[in-house]
Amino acid sequence: VQLQASGGGLVQAGGSLRLSCAAPGRTTAPYAVGWFRRVPGNEREFVAAISWSGSSTFYGESVKGRFTASRDIAKNTAHLQMSSLRPEDTAAYYCAAYYSGRYDSSSTSEHEYPYWGQGTEVTVSS
């Protein structure tokens, strides 16, 4: 699975951004999508994960209630809607995928994900 992340940018605190993760080409095997972020000098942090069907989602504690993961299977695209953004959300955001073999499976562990998109930068100003 090749992934292309987009949608990052500069936003003021309290604002919103929507990240997208596209998988060009035809993919019929079910795969889960995860979102992670990294601040330079820090370890990569889990943000959100969503199963193929969208029925299973997980969120990191710091983003619960503010971020929402979704996906459009027909377009092979996943989204991360980020609201009530805070300066501490500033990071490079990455989408990742793995073939889960199931419609309702996803993972919070980056080690499960062999496929990664390039990062998209999100900067939240105070």
Contact map, one row per residue, 1 for C-alpha under 8 A:
111000000000000000000010001000000000000000000000000000000000000000000000000000000000000000000000100000000000000000100000000000
111100000000000000000011000000000000000000000000000000000000000000000000000000000000000000000000000000000000000000111000000000
111110000000000000001111000000000000000000000000000000000000000000000000000000000000000000000011000000000000000000111100000000
011111000000000000011111000000000000000000000000000000000000000000000000000000000000000000000000000000000000000000001100000000
001111100000000000111100000000000000000000000000000000000000000000000000000000000000000000000110000000000000000000001111000000
000111110000000000111000000000000000000000000000000000000000000000000000000000000000000000000000000000000000000000000001000000
000011111000000011110000000000000000000000000000000000000000000000000000000000000000000000000000000000000000000000000001000000
000001111100000011100000000000000000000000000000000000000000000000000000000000000000000000001000000000000000000000000001111000
000000111110000010000000000000000000000000000000000000000000000000000000000000000000000000000000000000000000000000000001111000
000000011111000000000000000000000000000000000000000000000000000000000000000000000000000000000000000000000000000000000000011110
000000001111101110000000000000000000000000000000000000000000000000000000000000000000000000000000000000000000000000000000011110
000000000111111000000000000000000000000000000000000000000000000000000000000000000000100000000000000000000000000000000000000111
000000000011111000000000000000000000000000000000000000000000000000000000000000000001111000000000000000000000000000000000000111
000000000001111100000000000000000000000000000000000000000000000000000000000000000011110000000000000000000000000000000000000000
000000000011111110000000000000000000000000000000000000000000000000000000000000000011100000000000000000000000000000000000000000
000000000010011111000000000000000000000000000000000000000000000000000000000000001111100000000000000000000000000000000000000000
000000111010001111100000000000000000000000000000000000000000000000000000000000001110000000000000000000000000000000000000000000
000000110000000111110000000000000000000000000000000000000000000000000000000000111100000000000000000000000000000000000000000000
000011110000000011111000000000000000000000000000000000000000000000000000000000111100000000000000000000000000000000000000000000
000111100000000001111100000000000000000000000000000000000000000000000000000011110000000000000000000000000000000000000000000000
001111000000000000111110000000000000000000000000000000000000000000000000000011100000000000000010000000000000000000001000000000
001110000000000000011111000000000000000000000000000000000000000000000000001111000000000000000000000000000000000000000000000000
111100000000000000001111100000000000000000000000000000000000000000000000000110000000000000000000000000000000000000000000000000
011100000000000000000111110000000000000000000000000000000000000000000000000100000000000000000000000000000000000000000000000000
000000000000000000000011111000000000000000000000000000000000000000000000000000000000000000000000000000000000000000000000000000
000000000000000000000001111100000000000000000000000000000000000000000000000100000000000000000000000000000000000000000000000000
100000000000000000000000111111000000000000000000000000000000000000000000000100000000000000000000000000000000000000000000000000
000000000000000000000000011111000000000000000000000000000000000000000000000000000000000000000000000000000000000000000000000000
000000000000000000000000001111100000000000000000000000000000000000000000000000000000000000000000001010000000000000000000000000
000000000000000000000000001111110000000000000000000100000000000000000000000000000000000000000000001111100000000000000000000000
000000000000000000000000000011111000000000000000001100000000000000000000000000000000000000000000111111100000000000000000000000
000000000000000000000000000001111100000000000000111100000000000000000000000000000000000000000000111100001110000000000000000000
000000000000000000000000000000111110000000000000111100000000000000000000000001000000000000000011110000000100000000000000000000
000000000000000000000000000000011111000000000111110000000000000000000000000000000000000000000011100000000111010010000000000000
000000000000000000000000000000001111100000000111100000000000000000000000000000010000000000001111000000000000000000000000000000
000000000000000000000000000000000111110000011111000000000000000000000000000000000000000000001111000000000000010000000000000000
000000000000000000000000000000000011111000011110000000000000000000000000000000000000000000111100000000000000000000000000000000
000000000000000000000000000000000001111101111000000000000000000000000000000000000000000000111000000000000000000000000000000000
000000000000000000000000000000000000111111110000000000000000000000000000000000000000000001110000000000000000000000000000000000
000000000000000000000000000000000000011111000000000000000000000000000000000000000000000000100000000000000000000000000000000000
000000000000000000000000000000000000001111100000000000000000000000000000000000000000000000000000000000000000000000000000000000
000000000000000000000000000000000000011111110000000000000000000000000000000000000000000000000000000000000000000000000000000000
000000000000000000000000000000000000011011111000000000000000000000000000000000000000000000000000000000000000000000000000000000
000000000000000000000000000000000001111001111100000000000000000000000000000000000000000000000000000000000000000000000000000000
000000000000000000000000000000000001110000111110000000000000000000000000000000000000000000000000000000000000000000000000000000
000000000000000000000000000000000111100000011111000000000011000000000000000000000000000000000000000000000001110000000000000000
000000000000000000000000000000000111100000001111100000000011001000000000000000000000000000000000000000000000000000000000000000
000000000000000000000000000000000111000000000111110000001111000000011000000000000000000000000000000000000001000000000000000000
000000000000000000000000000000011110000000000011111000001110000000001000000000000000000000000000000000000111000000000000000000
000000000000000000000000000000011100000000000001111101111100000000001110000000000000000000000000000000001110000000000000000000
000000000000000000000000000000111000000000000000111111111000000000000000000000000000000000000000000000111100000000000000000000
000000000000000000000000000001111000000000000000011111100000000000000010100000000000000000000000000001111100000000000000000000
000000000000000000000000000000000000000000000000001111110000000000000000100000000000000000000000000000110000000000000000000000
000000000000000000000000000000000000000000000000011111111000000000000110000000000000000000000000000000010000000000000000000000
000000000000000000000000000000000000000000000000011111111000000000000000000000000000000000000000000000010000000000000000000000
000000000000000000000000000000000000000000000000011011111100000000000000000000000000000000000000000000011100000000000000000000
000000000000000000000000000000000000000000000001111001111110000000001000000000000000000000000000000000000100000000000000000000
000000000000000000000000000000000000000000000001110000011111000000000000000000000000000000000000000000000111000000000000000000
000000000000000000000000000000000000000000000111100000001111101100100000000000000000000000000000000000000000000000000000000000
000000000000000000000000000000000000000000000111000000000111111100000000000000000000000000000000000000000000000000000000000000
000000000000000000000000000000000000000000000000000000000011111100000000000000000000000000000000000000000000000000000000000000
000000000000000000000000000000000000000000000000000000000001111100000000000000000000000000000000000000000000000000000000000000
000000000000000000000000000000000000000000000010000000000011111111100000000000000000000000000000000000000000000000000000000000
000000000000000000000000000000000000000000000000000000000011111111100000000000000000000000000000000000000000000000000000000000
000000000000000000000000000000000000000000000000000000000000001111110000000000000000000000000000000000000000000000000000000000
000000000000000000000000000000000000000000000000000000000000001111110000000000000111100000000000000000000000000000000000000000
000000000000000000000000000000000000000000000000000000000010001111111000000000011110000000000000000000000000000000000000000000
000000000000000000000000000000000000000000000001000000000000000011111100000000011100000000000000000000000000000000000000000000
000000000000000000000000000000000000000000000001110000001000000000111110000001111000000000000000000000000000000000000000000000
000000000000000000000000000000000000000000000000010001000000000000011111000001110000000000000000000000000000000000000000000000
000000000000000000000000000000000000000000000000010101000000000000001111100111100000000000000000000000000000000000000000000000
000000000000000000000000000000000000000000000000000000000000000000000111111111000000000000000000000000000000000000000000000000
000000000000000000000000000000000000000000000000000110000000000000000011111110000000000000000000000000000000000000000000000000
000000000000000000000000000000000000000000000000000000000000000000000001111110000000000000000000000000000000000000000000000000
000000000000000000000100000000000000000000000000000000000000000000000001111110000000000000000000000000000000000000000000000000
000000000000000000000111011000000000000000000000000000000000000000000011111111000000000000000000000000000000000000000000000000
000000000000000000011110000000000000000000000000000000000000000000000011111111100000000000000000000000000000000000000000000000
000000000000000000011100000000001000000000000000000000000000000000001111000111110000000000000000000000000000000000000000000000
000000000000000001111000000000000000000000000000000000000000000000001110000011111000000000000000000000000000000000000000000000
000000000000000001110000000000000010000000000000000000000000000000111100000001111100000000000000000000000000000000000000000000
000000000000000111100000000000000000000000000000000000000000000000111000000000111110000000000000000000000000000000000000000000
000000000000000111100000000000000000000000000000000000000000000001110000000000011111100000000000000000000000000000000000000000
000000000000011110000000000000000000000000000000000000000000000001100000000000001111100000000000000000000000000000000000000000
000000000000111100000000000000000000000000000000000000000000000001000000000000000111110000000000000000000000000000000000000000
000000000001111100000000000000000000000000000000000000000000000001000000000000000111111010000000000000000000000000000000000100
000000000000110000000000000000000000000000000000000000000000000000000000000000000001111111000000000000000000000000000000000111
000000000000100000000000000000000000000000000000000000000000000000000000000000000000111111000000000000000000000000000000001111
000000000000000000000000000000000000000000000000000000000000000000000000000000000000011111000000000000000000000000000000000100
000000000000000000000000000000000000000000000000000000000000000000000000000000000000111111100000000000000000000000000000011100
000000000000000000000000000000000000001000000000000000000000000000000000000000000000011111110000000000000000000000000000111100
000000000000000000000000000000000000111100000000000000000000000000000000000000000000000011111000000000000000000000000000111000
000000000000000000000000000000000000111000000000000000000000000000000000000000000000000001111100000000000000000000000011110000
000000010000000000000000000000000011110000000000000000000000000000000000000000000000000000111110000000000000000000000011110000
000010000000000000000000000000000011100000000000000000000000000000000000000000000000000000011111000000000000000000011111000000
001010000000000000001000000000001111000000000000000000000000000000000000000000000000000000001111100000000000000000011110000000
001000000000000000000000000000001111000000000000000000000000000000000000000000000000000000000111110000000000000011111000000000
100000000000000000000000000000111100000000000000000000000000000000000000000000000000000000000011111000000000000011110000000000
000000000000000000000000000000111000000000000000000000000000000000000000000000000000000000000001111100000000000111100000000000
000000000000000000000000000011110000000000000000000000000000000000000000000000000000000000000000111110000000000000000000000000
000000000000000000000000000001110000000000000000000000000000000000000000000000000000000000000000011111101100000000000000000000
000000000000000000000000000011100000000000000000000000000000000000000000000000000000000000000000001111100000000000000000000000
000000000000000000000000000001100000000000000000000100000000000000000000000000000000000000000000000111111000000000000000000000
000000000000000000000000000001100000000000000000001110000000000000000000000000000000000000000000000111111000000000000000000000
000000000000000000000000000000000000000000000000001111110000000000000000000000000000000000000000000001111100000000000000000000
000000000000000000000000000000010000000000000000011100010000000000000000000000000000000000000000000101111110000000000000000000
000000000000000000000000000000011100000000000000111100011100000000000000000000000000000000000000000100011111000000000000000000
000000000000000000000000000000010100000000000000110000000100000000000000000000000000000000000000000000001111110100000000000000
000000000000000000000000000000000100000000000101100000000100000000000000000000000000000000000000000000000111110000000000000000
000000000000000000000000000000000000000000000100000000000000000000000000000000000000000000000000000000000011111110000000000000
000000000000000000000000000000000101000000000100000000000000000000000000000000000000000000000000000000000011111110000000000000
000000000000000000000000000000000000000000000000000000000000000000000000000000000000000000000000000000000000111111000000000000
000000000000000000000000000000000000000000000000000000000000000000000000000000000000000000000000010000000010111111000000000000
000000000000000000000000000000000100000000000000000000000000000000000000000000000000000000000001110000000000111111110000000000
000000000000000000000000000000000000000000000000000000000000000000000000000000000000000000000001110000000000001111110000000000
111000000000000000000000000000000000000000000000000000000000000000000000000000000000000000000001110000000000000011111000000000
011000000000000000000000000000000000000000000000000000000000000000000000000000000000000000000111100000000000000011111100000000
011110000000000000001000000000000000000000000000000000000000000000000000000000000000000000000111000000000000000000111110000000
001110000000000000000000000000000000000000000000000000000000000000000000000000000000000000000110000000000000000000011111000000
000010000000000000000000000000000000000000000000000000000000000000000000000000000000000000011110000000000000000000001111100000
000011111000000000000000000000000000000000000000000000000000000000000000000000000000000000011100000000000000000000000111110000
000000011000000000000000000000000000000000000000000000000000000000000000000000000000000001111000000000000000000000000011111000
000000011110000000000000000000000000000000000000000000000000000000000000000000000000000011111000000000000000000000000001111100
000000011110000000000000000000000000000000000000000000000000000000000000000000000000001011100000000000000000000000000000111110
000000000111100000000000000000000000000000000000000000000000000000000000000000000000111111000000000000000000000000000000011111
000000000111100000000000000000000000000000000000000000000000000000000000000000000000011000000000000000000000000000000000001111
000000000001100000000000000000000000000000000000000000000000000000000000000000000000011000000000000000000000000000000000000111
